């Protein structure tokens, strides 16, 4: 049992779907746990697909004190799996060194909730280009807020999109069932990487979105009369096709496709 920090769900793992069904039944019936049971939620992430430069000027008054900060930055797609990266290309005369770390923290703050569907942003690079400060009005918090708002606004212009977890799947099956297995994988947006022989068995290596892998144990058992086996492990995050993105966002907003 573990708690998924991104979705907030308690996830129970086991040796198979029957094993899990029995555990859930005992929780509800024997231990009287009032639980809403369903499929695990997929931990989507957001990223950007276009380079955008954006400036934001923060000027306000809090508690009778003026606050001022201005940042100009560039947001662009990062390398897959690299996460969030920050680079300072500004001049010390524009922004004093003491504020740079707070600007970076403001960018990190903005990564916690994306502009598309509120999922955490990842694989994004932010480059601080320029800015401005005022000796009397500027402080750490003003620059942190300015950076946060600048990244949010830039992300809206940078063609944001969803990323989904992709699983590495290995299926070991008798040869007579491989056609059905491959057809099923294609219907689940799977990508066949290679097919090898293991004695009289076929070994199929594929990549499949996690959202399409729920219930796969039952499907593979049904397709092969219980003679095929499979393993499934996390591989990487990849950009979700636009039509699937629209369905995910529409589902969150209650739109039926």
C-alpha positions as CSV (number, residue, x, y, z in Angstrom):
1,X,0.0,0.0,0.0
2,X,1.3,3.5,-0.8
3,X,-0.1,7.0,-1.2
4,X,0.3,8.7,-4.6
5,X,1.4,12.2,-3.7
6,X,0.4,13.7,-7.0
7,X,-3.2,12.3,-7.1
8,X,-3.7,11.9,-3.3
9,X,-5.1,8.4,-3.8
10,X,-4.2,5.4,-1.6
11,X,-3.0,2.7,-4.1
12,X,-3.1,-1.0,-3.2
13,X,-0.8,-3.3,-5.2
14,X,-1.0,-7.1,-5.4
15,X,-0.3,-10.3,-7.4
16,X,-3.2,-9.9,-9.8
17,X,-6.7,-8.4,-10.2
18,X,-8.4,-11.3,-8.3
19,X,-6.0,-10.8,-5.4
20,X,-6.9,-7.1,-5.4
21,X,-10.7,-7.8,-5.6
22,X,-10.5,-10.0,-2.6
23,X,-8.6,-7.4,-0.6
24,X,-11.0,-4.7,-1.5
25,X,-14.0,-6.9,-0.6
26,X,-12.5,-7.7,2.8
27,X,-11.9,-4.0,3.4
28,X,-15.5,-3.1,2.7
29,X,-17.2,-6.1,4.2
30,X,-15.0,-7.3,7.1
31,X,-13.4,-4.1,8.2
32,X,-16.3,-1.8,7.3
33,X,-14.0,0.8,5.6
34,X,-16.2,3.3,3.8
35,X,-14.1,3.7,0.6
36,X,-14.7,4.8,-2.9
37,X,-12.9,2.2,-5.0
38,X,-11.9,2.6,-8.7
39,X,-9.1,2.7,-11.1
40,X,-5.9,4.6,-10.0
41,X,-5.8,8.1,-11.4
42,X,-3.2,8.7,-14.1
43,X,-0.6,11.3,-12.9
44,X,-0.5,13.5,-16.0
45,X,2.0,16.4,-16.3
46,X,2.2,19.5,-18.4
47,X,4.9,20.9,-20.6
48,X,5.4,23.6,-23.3
49,X,6.1,22.9,-27.0
50,X,7.2,26.4,-28.1
51,X,9.8,29.0,-27.1
52,X,8.4,32.2,-25.8
53,X,9.9,35.4,-24.4
54,X,7.9,37.3,-21.9
55,X,8.3,40.2,-19.4
56,X,6.3,40.9,-16.3
57,X,6.3,44.1,-14.2
58,X,5.1,43.7,-10.6
59,X,4.1,46.9,-8.9
60,X,1.8,47.1,-5.9
61,X,1.4,48.3,-2.4
62,X,1.2,45.9,0.6
63,X,0.7,47.2,4.1
64,X,1.5,50.7,3.1
65,X,4.8,49.7,1.5
66,X,5.5,49.9,-2.3
67,X,6.6,46.7,-4.0
68,X,8.4,46.6,-7.3
69,X,10.1,44.0,-9.6
70,X,10.4,43.4,-13.3
71,X,11.7,40.3,-15.0
72,X,12.1,39.3,-18.6
73,X,12.5,35.6,-19.3
74,X,12.4,32.9,-22.0
75,X,10.5,29.7,-21.5
76,X,11.2,26.7,-23.8
77,X,10.8,22.9,-24.0
78,X,13.4,21.1,-21.9
79,X,15.0,17.8,-22.7
80,X,12.8,14.8,-22.0
81,X,13.2,13.5,-18.4
82,X,15.3,16.5,-17.4
83,X,12.6,18.2,-15.4
84,X,12.8,21.9,-14.6
85,X,16.0,23.8,-15.4
86,X,16.8,27.5,-14.8
87,X,19.5,29.6,-16.3
88,X,20.5,33.2,-15.4
89,X,21.6,35.2,-18.5
90,X,20.8,38.7,-17.0
91,X,23.3,41.5,-16.2
92,X,24.1,42.2,-12.5
93,X,23.3,45.9,-13.3
94,X,19.7,44.9,-14.2
95,X,19.0,42.5,-11.3
96,X,21.3,42.2,-8.2
97,X,22.7,38.7,-7.5
98,X,20.8,38.5,-4.2
99,X,17.5,38.3,-6.1
100,X,18.4,35.6,-8.6
101,X,17.7,32.7,-6.2
102,X,14.3,34.1,-5.4
103,X,13.4,34.5,-9.1
104,X,14.3,30.8,-9.5
105,X,12.1,29.9,-6.6
106,X,9.3,31.9,-8.2
107,X,9.7,29.9,-11.4
108,X,9.6,26.6,-9.3
109,X,6.4,27.8,-7.6
110,X,4.8,28.2,-11.0
111,X,5.8,24.7,-12.0
112,X,3.5,23.2,-9.3
113,X,0.3,23.8,-11.3
114,X,0.2,24.2,-15.1
115,X,-2.0,26.5,-17.1
116,X,-3.7,23.9,-19.1
117,X,-5.4,21.6,-16.6
118,X,-3.6,22.3,-13.3
119,X,-1.2,19.4,-13.5
120,X,2.5,19.8,-12.4
121,X,4.7,21.2,-15.2
122,X,7.9,19.4,-16.1
123,X,10.6,19.2,-18.8
124,X,10.6,23.0,-19.0
125,X,13.6,25.4,-19.2
126,X,13.5,29.0,-18.1
127,X,16.2,31.5,-19.0
128,X,16.2,34.8,-17.1
129,X,17.2,37.5,-19.7
130,X,16.8,40.9,-18.1
131,X,14.8,42.8,-15.5
132,X,14.7,46.0,-13.4
133,X,14.7,46.9,-9.7
134,X,14.2,49.8,-7.4
135,X,16.5,50.4,-4.5
136,X,13.6,51.5,-2.3
137,X,10.7,49.2,-3.5
138,X,12.3,46.0,-4.6
139,X,12.6,42.9,-2.3
140,X,12.9,39.1,-2.5
141,X,9.1,38.5,-2.4
142,X,8.4,41.0,-5.2
143,X,10.9,39.2,-7.5
144,X,9.5,35.8,-6.6
145,X,6.0,36.9,-7.4
146,X,7.1,38.6,-10.7
147,X,8.9,35.4,-11.8
148,X,5.9,33.3,-10.9
149,X,3.5,35.4,-12.9
150,X,5.9,35.8,-15.9
151,X,6.2,32.0,-16.2
152,X,2.5,31.5,-16.0
153,X,1.8,34.1,-18.7
154,X,4.6,32.8,-20.9
155,X,3.4,29.2,-20.6
156,X,-0.1,30.2,-21.9
157,X,1.6,31.4,-25.1
158,X,4.0,28.5,-25.4
159,X,1.5,25.9,-26.7
160,X,1.1,24.0,-23.4
161,X,0.3,20.3,-23.7
162,X,-0.2,17.2,-21.4
163,X,2.4,14.5,-20.9
164,X,1.4,11.0,-19.8
165,X,3.3,8.1,-18.2
166,X,4.3,5.4,-20.7
167,X,4.9,1.9,-19.5
168,X,7.3,-0.7,-20.9
169,X,5.3,-3.9,-21.6
170,X,6.7,-7.4,-22.2
171,X,4.3,-10.1,-23.2
172,X,5.3,-13.8,-23.4
173,X,2.7,-15.7,-25.4
174,X,2.2,-18.9,-27.5
175,X,2.6,-18.1,-31.2
176,X,-1.1,-18.7,-32.0
177,X,-2.2,-15.8,-29.8
178,X,0.3,-13.2,-30.9
179,X,-2.0,-11.8,-33.6
180,X,-4.7,-11.1,-31.1
181,X,-2.1,-9.6,-28.6
182,X,-0.7,-7.2,-31.2
183,X,-4.2,-6.1,-32.4
184,X,-5.2,-5.4,-28.8
185,X,-2.0,-3.4,-28.2
186,X,-2.7,-1.3,-31.3
187,X,-6.2,-0.5,-30.0
188,X,-4.6,0.7,-26.7
189,X,-2.2,3.1,-28.5
190,X,0.6,0.7,-27.9
191,X,3.8,0.7,-30.0
192,X,5.5,-2.6,-30.8
193,X,9.3,-2.3,-30.4
194,X,10.4,-5.8,-31.2
195,X,9.2,-9.5,-31.3
196,X,11.6,-12.3,-30.3
197,X,11.4,-16.1,-30.0
198,X,11.8,-17.8,-26.6
199,X,11.7,-21.5,-27.4
200,X,8.2,-22.0,-28.8
201,X,6.9,-18.8,-27.3
202,X,6.9,-15.2,-28.7
203,X,8.2,-12.3,-26.6
204,X,6.6,-9.0,-27.6
205,X,8.2,-5.8,-26.3
206,X,6.0,-2.7,-26.5
207,X,5.4,0.7,-25.0
208,X,1.9,1.5,-23.8
209,X,0.3,4.5,-22.1
210,X,-0.6,3.8,-18.4
211,X,-4.2,5.1,-19.0
212,X,-4.6,2.2,-21.6
213,X,-3.1,-0.5,-19.4
214,X,-5.7,-0.7,-16.7
215,X,-7.4,-4.1,-16.8
216,X,-4.7,-5.6,-19.1
217,X,-4.1,-8.6,-16.9
218,X,-7.7,-9.7,-17.4
219,X,-7.6,-9.0,-21.2
220,X,-4.3,-10.9,-21.8
221,X,-5.6,-13.9,-19.8
222,X,-8.9,-13.9,-21.8
223,X,-7.0,-13.6,-25.2
224,X,-4.6,-16.4,-24.5
225,X,-6.8,-18.8,-22.4
226,X,-4.5,-18.0,-19.5
227,X,-1.4,-19.1,-21.3
228,X,0.3,-15.7,-21.8
229,X,2.1,-13.7,-19.1
230,X,3.2,-10.1,-19.0
231,X,5.3,-7.6,-17.1
232,X,4.6,-3.8,-16.9
233,X,7.1,-1.2,-15.6
234,X,7.2,2.6,-15.9
235,X,9.5,3.9,-18.7
236,X,9.0,7.6,-19.3
237,X,6.7,10.5,-19.9
238,X,5.6,11.4,-23.4
239,X,3.4,14.1,-25.0
240,X,-0.3,13.1,-25.2
241,X,-1.8,13.3,-28.7
242,X,-4.0,16.4,-29.1
243,X,-7.3,14.5,-29.6
244,X,-6.6,12.6,-26.3
245,X,-5.6,15.8,-24.6
246,X,-9.0,17.3,-25.5
247,X,-10.8,14.3,-24.2
248,X,-8.9,14.4,-20.8
249,X,-9.5,18.1,-20.3
250,X,-13.1,17.7,-21.5
251,X,-13.7,14.9,-19.0
252,X,-12.3,17.1,-16.2
253,X,-14.8,19.9,-17.2
254,X,-17.7,17.5,-17.6
255,X,-17.8,17.6,-21.4
256,X,-18.9,14.3,-23.0
257,X,-17.1,13.2,-26.3
